[in-house]
Amino acid sequence: KTTGKDIPRMAFAEDDVLQVKLSGTYLGQDIQNILTYNIVDFGLSADIDTILDTLEDFLLPLFVNLQVDGMEWTGVRIDNLTDTLSFAERAVSVEGVILTAGMPSYVAGGFTKLVGSKLTRPGAMRLAGIPEDNVLDNTWSPNVPFRQSLEIALGSVLSNGLAPPNEINIDPIVARLVTPGPPAVYAENKISSVAFRSLITTQNSRKQ
C-alpha cells in the first residue's frame, strides 16, 4: 500500500491551515491537485500521519474511480501553511481503475467548490485522466454515483476516524493569504458544496 516513508516535521494544531498536495503522473506528465483545509480537531495524542492514511485509503480511491488506468497517484503531502514549517509526506501508488482509452493529458474534468460568503472566490479542481468514452462534444458525463461520491468528499470534513485523544478532523476551505508568516494569517471560506462542471477544461492550472 505505502511505498515510501512518512516524514512528519514540527507540529500541527487546531485552527492551522493545511495545504494537501496530491501528486501523480499521466501520459508522462506531472499531475497535481491542491486542496486546502482547516484543522477543526487535533487531539493531544494525534498523529498527522493518520490523515495521510485517510488521503491514501479514502480520498484517492474516489479520484481513481473516475480515471483511466494510465493515471497513477504517486505522492501525498500535507504542509502547514500557518506555521510555514511543518509537513508530512508519503509516497503512494494508486492507479485509475477504468480500463479504456483516456483523454489527452491537457484535458480535464472540472469541479467547482462553492463557498458561503464573498470572503474569497469559489475554488476549483481539475481532474486529469478522464476516459474518452465519458466525453462527447466537449461535455463530460462521468459515472453519476462515483462523481457524486467525490463531490461529497471534497466538500466534507475529513477524519482519521479515531477517538480522543487521537482524533483529527479537517474542514475543506478556500483560503486567501492575508499576512505572511510565521505564523501566516489566512482569510478562510468554508466550502458549502462541490459541483462538477459538464464542460471539459484544461490542465493549465490545478490549484484551488
C-alpha positions in Angstrom: 0.0 0.0 0.0 2.5 2.6 1.2 5.7 2.7 -0.9 7.5 5.5 1.0 8.3 6.6 4.5 6.1 9.0 6.4 8.2 12.1 7.3 6.4 14.3 9.9 8.1 17.6 10.8 7.4 20.1 13.6 3.8 20.5 14.9 0.2 20.8 13.9 -2.6 22.4 16.0 -6.3 23.3 15.8 -7.1 26.2 13.5 -4.0 25.7 11.4 -4.5 26.0 7.7 -3.3 22.9 5.7 -2.4 22.5 2.1 -2.8 19.0 0.8 -0.9 18.2 -2.4 -1.8 15.1 -4.4 0.9 14.3 -6.9 0.9 11.8 -9.8 1.7 11.1 -13.4 -0.4 10.7 -16.6 0.9 10.1 -20.1 4.4 11.2 -19.0 3.1 14.5 -17.5 3.3 15.5 -13.8 -0.2 16.0 -12.3 -1.1 17.8 -9.1 -4.2 18.6 -7.2 -4.1 21.0 -4.3 -6.7 21.1 -1.6 -6.9 23.4 1.5 -8.2 22.5 4.9 -8.6 24.0 8.4 -7.8 21.8 11.4 -11.0 21.5 13.4 -9.9 18.9 15.9 -6.4 17.8 16.8 -6.2 15.5 19.8 -3.5 15.6 22.4 -2.0 12.3 21.1 -2.9 12.9 17.4 -0.5 11.9 14.7 -0.7 13.7 11.3 0.3 10.5 9.6 -3.2 9.2 10.2 -4.6 11.9 7.9 -2.1 10.7 5.2 -3.8 7.3 5.8 -7.2 8.9 5.1 -5.9 10.6 1.9 -4.4 7.4 0.6 -7.1 4.9 1.6 -10.3 7.0 1.3 -9.9 10.1 -0.8 -7.6 8.9 -3.7 -9.8 5.8 -4.3 -12.7 8.2 -5.0 -10.5 10.1 -7.6 -9.4 6.9 -9.4 -13.0 5.7 -9.8 -13.3 8.5 -12.4 -9.8 8.0 -14.0 -8.3 5.6 -16.5 -5.5 3.1 -15.6 -2.8 5.3 -17.2 -3.3 7.8 -14.3 -1.2 7.0 -11.2 -1.1 8.9 -8.0 2.4 8.7 -6.5 2.5 11.0 -3.5 0.5 12.8 -0.8 1.9 15.7 1.2 0.5 18.0 3.9 2.0 21.4 4.5 1.1 23.6 7.5 0.5 27.0 5.9 0.1 28.7 9.3 3.4 27.9 10.8 5.0 27.6 7.3 7.3 24.8 8.5 5.5 21.6 9.5 4.8 19.0 6.9 4.2 15.3 6.4 4.5 13.3 3.2 4.3 9.8 1.8 4.9 8.0 -1.5 1.9 6.0 -2.7 0.8 4.1 -5.7 -2.9 4.4 -6.5 -3.9 3.9 -10.1 -7.0 4.7 -12.2 -9.5 1.8 -12.4 -11.2 2.5 -15.8 -9.7 0.2 -18.5 -10.5 2.3 -21.6 -8.6 5.0 -23.6 -8.1 8.3 -21.8 -8.3 11.8 -23.0 -5.0 13.7 -23.7 -3.1 14.9 -20.7 -4.1 18.6 -21.2 -7.8 17.7 -21.0 -9.5 17.5 -17.6 -12.9 17.3 -15.9 -13.7 20.2 -13.6 -15.3 20.7 -10.2 -16.3 24.0 -8.6 -16.0 24.5 -4.8 -18.9 26.7 -3.8 -18.4 28.9 -0.7 -20.6 30.5 1.8 -19.5 34.2 1.5 -17.7 36.7 -0.7 -14.6 36.5 1.5 -12.9 34.5 -1.3 -13.8 33.4 -4.8 -15.1 29.9 -5.3 -12.5 27.3 -5.6 -11.9 24.9 -8.5 -10.3 21.5 -9.1 -9.4 19.8 -12.4 -9.2 16.0 -12.8 -6.8 14.6 -15.4 -7.0 11.1 -16.9 -10.7 11.0 -17.7 -11.9 8.4 -20.2 -12.6 9.2 -23.8 -16.0 7.4 -23.7 -17.2 9.8 -21.0 -16.7 12.8 -23.3 -18.9 13.8 -26.2 -18.8 17.2 -27.9 -16.7 18.7 -25.1 -19.2 17.5 -22.5 -18.0 15.3 -19.7 -20.5 12.7 -18.4 -18.8 10.6 -15.7 -20.4 7.8 -13.7 -23.0 9.5 -11.6 -22.6 7.6 -8.2 -18.8 7.9 -8.4 -18.9 11.5 -9.3 -21.3 12.3 -6.5 -19.1 10.4 -4.0 -16.2 12.6 -4.9 -18.2 15.8 -4.8 -19.4 14.9 -1.3 -15.9 14.0 -0.1 -14.4 17.2 -1.4 -17.0 19.3 0.5 -16.9 17.3 3.7 -14.8 17.1 6.8 -12.0 14.5 6.5 -11.3 12.5 9.6 -8.8 9.9 10.7 -11.7 8.1 12.3 -10.0 7.8 15.7 -11.5 8.6 19.2 -10.0 11.2 21.5 -7.2 11.9 22.3 -6.1 10.6 18.8 -8.7 12.4 16.7 -8.0 14.7 13.7 -10.8 16.3 11.7 -10.0 18.8 8.9 -12.6 21.0 7.2 -12.3 21.9 3.5 -11.9 25.6 2.8 -10.9 28.1 0.2 -8.1 30.3 1.7 -6.6 33.6 0.8 -3.3 34.8 2.3 -3.7 38.0 4.4 -0.4 38.2 6.3 2.7 36.2 5.6 4.1 34.2 8.5 5.2 32.7 10.5 2.5 32.5 11.7 0.7 33.2 8.5 -2.9 34.5 8.6 -5.5 33.4 6.0 -9.0 34.5 5.1 -10.8 31.2 5.3 -14.1 30.5 3.5 -15.8 27.2 4.3 -16.8 25.1 1.2 -20.6 24.8 1.2 -20.8 22.2 -1.6 -18.9 20.9 -4.6 -20.4 20.6 -8.1 -18.9 19.0 -11.2 -18.7 21.1 -14.5 -20.0 19.2 -17.5 -17.8 21.1 -20.0 -14.3 19.7 -20.2 -11.5 22.1 -19.2 -7.7 22.2 -19.4 -4.9 21.2 -17.0 -3.1 24.6 -17.2 -3.8 25.3 -13.5 -4.6 22.7 -10.9 -4.7 24.9 -7.8 -7.9 25.8 -6.0 
